[in-house]
Amino acid sequence: MASWKLWLGSAAQRRERGSDCLSLAWGKNDYHFEYTECDSSGSRWRVAIPNSAVDCSGLPDPVRGKECTFSCASGEYLEMKNQVCSKCSEGTYSLGSGIKFDEWDELPSGFSNVATFMDTVVGPSDSRPDGCNNSSWVPRGNYIESNRDDCTVSLIYAVHLKKSGYVFFEYQYVDNNIFFEFFIQNDQCQEMDTTADKWVKLTDNGEWGSHSVMLKSGTNILYWRTTGILMGSKAVKPVLVKNITIEGVAYTSECFPCKPGTFSNKPGSFNCQICPRNTFSEKGAKECINCDENSQFSEEGSGKCMERPPCTTKDYFQIHTPCDEEGKLVLQTQIMYKWIEPKICREDLTDAIRLPPSGEKKDCPPCNPGFYNNGSSSCHPCPPGMFSDGTKECRPCPAGMEPALGFEYKWWNVLPGNMKTSCFNVGNSKCDGMNGWEVAGDHIQSGAGGSDNDYLILNLHIPGFKPPTSMTGAMGSELGRITFVFETLCSADCVLYFMVDINRKSTNVVESWGGTKEKQAYTHVIFKNATFTFTWAFQRTNQGQDNRRFINDMVKIYSIIATNAVDGVASSCRACALGSEQAGSSCVPCPPGHYIEKETSQCRECPPDTYLSVRQVYGEEACIPCGPGSRSAQDHSVCYSDCFFHHEKENQSLHYDFSNLSSVGSLMNGPSFTSKGTKYFHFFNISLCGHEGKKMALCTNNITDFTVKEMVAGSDDYTNLVGAYVCQSTIIPSESKGFRAALSSQSIILADTFLGVTVETTLQNINIKEDTFPVPASPIPDVHFFYKSSTTTTSCVNGRSTAVTMRCNPAKPGAGAISVPSKCPAGTCDGCTFYFLWESAEACPLCTQHDLHEIEGACKRGFQETLYVWNEPKWCIKGVSLPEKKLSTCETVDFWLKVGAGVGAFTAVLLVALTCYFWKKNQKLEYKYSKLVMTTNSKECELPAADSCAIMEGEDNEEEVVYSNKQSLLRKLKSLATKEKEDHFESVQLKSSRSPNI
């Protein structure tokens, strides 16, 4: 009651302000009925509201309305005057309790666009900065298209539900370089629980997906939000949305008119039917009107007829008929010309051209390798175990050989059985049923299509891949590859997409080429045995054009080769291993890592530290040596580093152990900014060594960081997950675009093959220049790990390569720090070769005896300690340990001082005694000498007197004097004294009674 009283109060105030117009009468269209808000008891009132701001009286009184949860059935509406459900009239439709938006010539009432740029809500389009001035969702007739730039744009619609319901819409989302999310907020700007998984899944090219979310009663604000990620000059493909349906509005008070191009010819319709070709209808039509058959045409679902233009060369195409003998030895094909259907041009106009005459005959090309012609007009696959080059009959493989299965399509007279072609346009059905590609003898080319923005699609289906019989195939090794040769001829912004679908789950774009491209080959490697669908999609322009201005723009594919296909045919044979029983036995599989010996056709294991080639198993040369510092896995499938490395330097052995760095190392590099200022980071994961060669580095696409862990734990078949030795992702931080979590996209493999580890700066054309990183402060040489990627791209024809430099830095313990060259902040300067510097104490060599020295302590109390310490600065880790301190016996200094003093005193006494003794001895010799001299002088005058036998006083009796003929010392002295005399006298010997010698 309170709700309608409030309304009456406001009406009374209006009458009070316009009392001079009380006499005005009310017409039937002067007012309409509405319900008030439901009160706490769940009831409401029906009130009359004027249609225009006029002052008048006589409005009907409020009456009690239907209950709040009341709704009419589909095809009915609530007639408010009598409050009863009535059927919709012809030309209109109703969902009963829902609303539908299927007409997008302009933005429907209630919808709004809000652009967000660099964390700032920019608001209406007229107040946005130049960066996002033109960024918005754009109506395109049957659908609405998202922005194509790196702004964040939200399409918003608010609806108030009386009861719970749902929202449903159809969409196309094919490019993972744009993020697409759908979520719901309440009137408090809080996200509803029903949109916990707000990320919308990708769709295949040319297919519409659907998405639905439950809605709660009350206010629901719906958000369709897109954000483009532009890391280069290539524009993203926009998201398309159509047929938005909302259920749960409780009632609708009127039916919706059918949009142009549709009609409703029965009362009570819940939808409108589409007008067929060459008819049209206006808004609210009960039926479709035919166009003038001779001069006009229309597409399906058209709102008007268009004049037929004169025929041109863009309105027809040529085909080749199946080969037919027609009584001749050589099979022939005819070139036929046909109008593009549906034919919309006129031949009777002045400037029109005529269809060229058909029937020109040409010799048929041979069958494709692996097929043969048995005299009929078609080629047939060779039976199992046989092969053919396409020009000869099928033959069995000789003993010791097996067929090399696969597909090799290089002649295009008819479309192969495992291929199909189609045409699709997101905005119309002009090319539905058309062939998107046409065979042309030595190539297959894109067809005419219905308009320039059609997708011309070519599919190749292969149920699986497996290695040859003689190769069992190690886990993660190459199982096969697909190679195609193509060229594009374009005058506009044409694009060729090569896409891969695995197990019919989702189609992902592997590579794309824009504009004119010269004849070239592209190879995609298969690592998993699964069902594959390879798709080539060609679009002349992505602009919304419905004409054929660029019909001469085309792509030509000359050959498609798929190796090791499960259901393939054989164009040749290859050697296989034979059973050991007899030489002619059937082929047997070799164990992993075994090659086929040429002489015996037996399986032999590859030598140590070699890996088996994935494309050649015949002969020992199939075992390829591993690179320096690496070893082969047990199954010889790959080479890897076991984290140990040895190097000789200046007669010293350096041993490295990188085991503690074998877990995945990560680097978040940036931030960087796009041309419009969007912040992003480059995120790298590096699996350095160990793990038996398994690729442990994982990068993800287009998902939040929280979903990555769930995916890895739950499934190993997630196509948006890449594993490698080194991989890279582009990270959009949550604060950059207002997301709840960081987003990851554009994940690429930088390295999936290990080449080797060495201290040299060059390995297999990978060169680390001297100025790539700063000069190291340590005398320890850097160790370099080299990797490459087997996948080639248009910009990296030889694939990508990576060099990881390990540098000893004791100041960075544990995992250390990873960096990129300062001159190449993205880790690469050319986009093909990546460089990383990993500094850590774990990159130092193992310690040896050369890295320590000993220090001897003082001798205390008869004992001495010897300590061992590391050389400073210390440039090693782990290895030998410091020896324990050594304790040894020793003599103290006091003892030796005492011994020295004693020896010194004894020596002094001895010297004094010897001095006295020799002094006394010298005195006696002088006495004897003087006596002898005196005696000699007295003999000159007299005979010598007899010597006395007595001992004179003071003489010793111990010696005797002897005179002899031998000239003694005394005689020499005497001669010197009497040299003037020449007389000689006889010598007399004087003897002592006590000693015989003097």
ABEGO torsion letter per residue (X at the ends): XAAAAAAAAAAAAAAAABAAAAABBBBAAABBBBBBBBBAAGBBBBBBBBABBBBBBGBBBBBBBBBAABBBBBGBBBBAAAGBBBBBBBGBBBAGABBBBABAABBBBGBBBBBBBGGBBAEBAAABBAAAAABBBBBAGABBBBBABABBBBBBBBBBBABBBBBBBBBBBABAABBBBBBBBBAAGBBBAAAABABBBBBBBGBBBBBBBBBBBEBBBBBBBBBBBBABABBBBBBBBBGBBBBGAGBBABBBBBBBGBBBABBGBABBBBBBBGBBBBBGBABBBBBBAAABBBBBGBABBBBBBBBBAAABBBBBBBBBAGGBABBBBBBBBBBBOBBABBAABAABBBBBBBGBBBBBBBBBBGBBBAGBABBBBBBBGBBBAGABBBBBBBBGBBBBBEBBBABBABBBAABBBBBBBAABAAABGBBABBBAGABBBBBAEABAABBBBBBBBBAEBBBBAABAEBBGBBABBBBBBBBBBBABBBBBBBBBBBGGABBBBABBBBEBBBBBBBBBBBABBBBBBBBBBBBABABBBABBAAAABBBBBABBBBBGBAABBBABBBBBBBBAABAABBBBBBBBGBBBBAAAGBBBBBBBGBBBBAABABEAAABBBBBBGBBBBAAGABBBBAGBBBBBBGGBBBBBBAAAAABBBBBBBOBBBBAAGBBBBBBBBBBABEGGGBBABBBBBGBBAAAAAAAAAABAABAABBBBABBBBBBBBAAAAGBABBBBBGBBBABABBAEBBABABBGGBBBBAAABBBBABABBBBBBBBBBABBBAABAAEBBBBBBBBBBAABBEAEBBBBBAABAAGBAAGABBBBBBBBAAABBBBBAAABBBBBBBBBGGBBBBBBBBBOBBABBEEBBBBBBBBBBBBBAAAAAAAAAAAAAAAAAAAAAAAAAAAAAAAAAAAAAAAAAAAAAAAAABBBBBBBABBBBGBBAABBBBBBABBBAAAAAAAAAAAABABBBBBBBBBBAABABX
